[in-house]
Amino acid sequence: MMMTWKKVKRILCIVSLMLGLMMLSNGQQIEAADVWVAHWNSEGIDVYVMDDTLSHGTSSTGRWFSISTKMVKNGRLKEVITWNYSKYQTDMWRYQTNTMDRSHDTVVSPGDKVFAYGMNRIGWSYEVREFWVY
């Protein structure tokens, strides 16, 4: 059976179209990324930020953002922690997590890698004064 030039062109066109559609769908595919941000030596835990969980906002009284992390020990997921950071007007940054007692919050320390990652992704600046983050 002899293939004519017309049939060859048709097959090449179909194959090209299929390859183009496959490449287009791969380009639009969005995958969640877990980004390593810290290793806590004292607990032997690696901290991975779940990038797709980042949310943030502003109000007349301040700014806030929330982000979740995977806490991994020896290659196994130990727990997922959601960090809720907030700043009231000119006060220092504070945070609460889903594992803390909700009746209080804690001041952000300058070495907080989860905080730094979130601020960098949002594009907000912050200032470290002595032991406090503003």
KEKE-3310 file (N, C-alpha, C; in steps of 0.2 Angstrom, whole numbers, plus 5000, padded with zeros to 4 digits):
npx = (5004:5004:5008:5002:5008:4998:4992:5003:5005:4994:4994:5006:5001:4991:4998:5007:4998:4992:5004:5006:4995:4997:5008:5004:4994:5002:5009:5000:4997:4996:5005:5006:5019:5030:5041:5057:5062:5069:5079:5077:5088:5087:5076:5077:5070:5064:5058:5045:5037:5021:5018:5006:4997:4998:4990:4985:4982:4976:4971:4962:4968:4980:4991:4991:4995:4994:5001:5004:5014:5024:5030:5043:5051:5065:5062:5048:5031:5027:5018:5006:5007:4999:5003:4999:5001:5002:5001:4998:4995:5008:5014:5025:5028:5018:5013:5002:4999:4990:4992:4994:4988:4974:4972:4983:4997:5013:5028:5036:5052:5068:5075:5065:5061:5050:5042:5050:5050:5036:5034:5043:5038:5026:5030:5031:5040:5050:5057:5070:5073:5084:5079:5067:5054:5048)
npy = (4994:5010:5026:5042:5058:5067:5060:5058:5071:5074:5065:5069:5082:5079:5072:5083:5092:5085:5084:5097:5100:5092:5098:5111:5108:5104:5115:5123:5117:5117:5115:5111:5117:5112:5120:5119:5127:5127:5119:5112:5109:5105:5097:5089:5091:5095:5109:5112:5124:5125:5131:5134:5137:5150:5165:5182:5199:5216:5228:5242:5242:5235:5222:5205:5188:5171:5154:5137:5124:5109:5098:5088:5073:5063:5060:5057:5063:5073:5082:5095:5112:5127:5144:5159:5175:5192:5210:5223:5239:5250:5241:5227:5212:5197:5180:5166:5148:5134:5124:5130:5138:5147:5159:5168:5176:5175:5184:5187:5181:5187:5177:5169:5158:5154:5165:5174:5169:5170:5184:5188:5181:5188:5201:5211:5222:5222:5226:5223:5226:5226:5213:5212:5211:5222)
npz = (5000:4995:5001:4999:4996:5001:5011:5020:5023:5030:5041:5047:5051:5060:5070:5074:5079:5089:5098:5100:5108:5119:5124:5127:5137:5147:5150:5156:5168:5185:5199:5216:5227:5239:5249:5255:5270:5282:5295:5310:5321:5335:5336:5325:5314:5298:5289:5278:5268:5262:5248:5241:5250:5255:5260:5262:5268:5271:5282:5290:5302:5301:5295:5289:5287:5282:5282:5278:5285:5282:5294:5294:5299:5299:5285:5286:5287:5301:5306:5301:5301:5303:5301:5308:5305:5311:5311:5321:5317:5321:5329:5334:5323:5326:5330:5328:5330:5323:5333:5345:5360:5359:5366:5367:5358:5350:5349:5334:5330:5324:5317:5311:5298:5291:5292:5286:5273:5269:5269:5259:5248:5247:5245:5254:5265:5280:5296:5306:5323:5335:5345:5339:5327:5315)
capx = (5000:5008:5005:5002:5010:4993:4991:5008:5004:4988:4997:5010:4997:4988:5003:5009:4992:4992:5010:5005:4990:5000:5013:4999:4991:5007:5011:4995:4996:4999:5006:5008:5026:5033:5048:5061:5064:5073:5080:5077:5092:5086:5071:5078:5064:5064:5051:5043:5032:5016:5017:5000:4992:4999:4985:4987:4977:4977:4965:4964:4972:4986:4992:4991:4996:4994:5004:5005:5020:5024:5035:5046:5056:5067:5058:5041:5027:5026:5012:5005:5006:4997:5005:4995:5005:4998:5004:4993:4997:5015:5017:5029:5024:5016:5010:4999:4998:4985:4994:4995:4982:4972:4971:4988:5001:5020:5032:5040:5059:5071:5077:5059:5062:5043:5040:5054:5048:5030:5035:5047:5033:5020:5033:5031:5046:5050:5063:5073:5076:5086:5076:5060:5052:5042)
capy = (5000:5016:5032:5048:5064:5070:5056:5059:5078:5073:5061:5074:5087:5076:5071:5089:5095:5081:5086:5104:5100:5089:5103:5116:5106:5103:5122:5126:5113:5120:5110:5114:5116:5112:5123:5118:5133:5127:5113:5113:5104:5103:5092:5085:5092:5099:5113:5114:5128:5123:5137:5136:5139:5157:5170:5188:5204:5222:5232:5249:5242:5232:5217:5198:5182:5164:5149:5131:5120:5102:5096:5081:5070:5057:5058:5056:5069:5073:5086:5101:5118:5133:5149:5165:5181:5198:5216:5229:5246:5250:5236:5221:5206:5192:5174:5160:5142:5129:5120:5134:5140:5153:5165:5172:5175:5176:5189:5184:5182:5189:5171:5165:5157:5154:5172:5178:5166:5173:5191:5188:5179:5193:5207:5215:5223:5222:5229:5220:5231:5222:5206:5212:5212:5227)
capz = (5000:4994:5004:4994:4999:5004:5017:5024:5026:5035:5047:5051:5054:5066:5075:5076:5083:5096:5102:5102:5113:5125:5127:5129:5143:5152:5152:5160:5174:5191:5204:5223:5229:5245:5248:5261:5272:5288:5298:5317:5324:5342:5335:5320:5309:5292:5288:5271:5267:5257:5245:5238:5256:5257:5259:5265:5268:5275:5285:5293:5308:5300:5290:5291:5282:5284:5278:5282:5284:5284:5298:5292:5303:5296:5279:5287:5289:5308:5307:5297:5306:5300:5305:5306:5306:5310:5313:5322:5316:5322:5334:5331:5321:5330:5326:5332:5325:5325:5339:5351:5364:5355:5370:5366:5352:5351:5345:5329:5331:5318:5313:5309:5291:5288:5292:5280:5266:5267:5268:5253:5243:5246:5243:5260:5269:5287:5299:5313:5328:5341:5345:5337:5319:5313)
cpx = (5005:5004:5007:5005:5004:4991:4996:5007:4999:4990:5001:5007:4994:4993:5006:5004:4992:4998:5009:5000:4992:5004:5009:4996:4996:5010:5006:4994:5000:4999:5008:5015:5027:5040:5051:5063:5069:5074:5081:5081:5090:5080:5072:5073:5066:5057:5051:5037:5027:5014:5010:4995:4993:4993:4987:4982:4979:4970:4967:4968:4979:4986:4992:4993:4996:4997:5005:5012:5020:5031:5037:5052:5058:5063:5051:5037:5025:5019:5012:5003:5004:4999:5001:4999:5001:5002:4999:4997:5005:5018:5021:5025:5023:5013:5006:4999:4992:4986:4995:4988:4980:4971:4977:4992:5008:5023:5036:5048:5063:5074:5071:5059:5055:5041:5043:5052:5041:5031:5038:5042:5028:5024:5033:5038:5045:5057:5064:5076:5078:5084:5069:5059:5046:5041)
cpy = (5006:5022:5038:5053:5068:5067:5057:5066:5078:5070:5066:5080:5085:5075:5078:5093:5091:5083:5093:5104:5097:5094:5109:5114:5106:5110:5125:5122:5116:5115:5114:5112:5116:5114:5122:5125:5133:5120:5114:5107:5101:5097:5087:5085:5097:5102:5114:5118:5125:5129:5139:5138:5146:5161:5176:5194:5210:5224:5239:5248:5238:5227:5210:5194:5176:5159:5143:5128:5113:5101:5089:5079:5064:5055:5057:5062:5068:5076:5092:5106:5124:5139:5155:5171:5187:5204:5221:5235:5246:5245:5231:5216:5201:5186:5170:5154:5138:5125:5124:5136:5147:5160:5169:5171:5176:5180:5185:5186:5183:5183:5166:5164:5156:5161:5175:5175:5169:5180:5192:5187:5185:5199:5212:5216:5223:5224:5225:5225:5227:5215:5206:5213:5217:5227)
cpz = (5000:4997:5000:4999:5003:5011:5022:5027:5031:5041:5051:5054:5060:5071:5078:5081:5089:5100:5104:5108:5119:5128:5130:5136:5149:5154:5156:5167:5179:5196:5211:5224:5236:5245:5255:5263:5278:5291:5306:5320:5330:5341:5329:5314:5303:5291:5281:5271:5261:5253:5243:5244:5258:5255:5264:5264:5272:5277:5287:5299:5307:5295:5293:5285:5285:5279:5282:5280:5285:5288:5297:5297:5300:5289:5280:5290:5297:5309:5302:5302:5301:5304:5303:5309:5306:5313:5314:5322:5316:5326:5330:5328:5326:5326:5331:5327:5328:5331:5345:5354:5361:5359:5370:5360:5354:5347:5340:5330:5324:5314:5310:5301:5288:5287:5286:5273:5264:5265:5261:5247:5241:5244:5248:5263:5276:5290:5305:5317:5334:5340:5342:5329:5318:5306)
residu = (MET:MET:MET:THR:TRP:LYS:LYS:VAL:LYS:ARG:ILE:LEU:CYS:ILE:VAL:SER:LEU:MET:LEU:GLY:LEU:MET:MET:LEU:SER:ASN:GLY:GLN:GLN:ILE:GLU:ALA:ALA:ASP:VAL:TRP:VAL:ALA:HIS:TRP:ASN:SER:GLU:GLY:ILE:ASP:VAL:TYR:VAL:MET:ASP:ASP:THR:LEU:SER:HIS:GLY:THR:SER:SER:THR:GLY:ARG:TRP:PHE:SER:ILE:SER:THR:LYS:MET:VAL:LYS:ASN:GLY:ARG:LEU:LYS:GLU:VAL:ILE:THR:TRP:ASN:TYR:SER:LYS:TYR:GLN:THR:ASP:MET:TRP:ARG:TYR:GLN:THR:ASN:THR:MET:ASP:ARG:SER:HIS:ASP:THR:VAL:VAL:SER:PRO:GLY:ASP:LYS:VAL:PHE:ALA:TYR:GLY:MET:ASN:ARG:ILE:GLY:TRP:SER:TYR:GLU:VAL:ARG:GLU:PHE:TRP:VAL:TYR)
# end
